[in-house]
Amino acid sequence: MTIDELRSRLTITVPEAGELLGIGRRQAYSAAKDGTLPVLHIGSRVVVKAQALLDLLEAN
């Protein structure tokens, strides 16, 4: 996934966020759990808010 693809979506999966950040799946889920990644819990699914992730990347 590219940053342009991220901009075209409302949410992405935790593994996709990890790929964009250059971290592994386990680290991505850990970041989601501790609040580092901005996530939404929809039933049993956890998704990353695309715009919040973009904001986080641009702030750093």
Helices and strands as residue ranges (DSSP letters): H 3-7, E 11-13, H 14-21, H 25-34, E 39-42, E 45-49, H 50-59
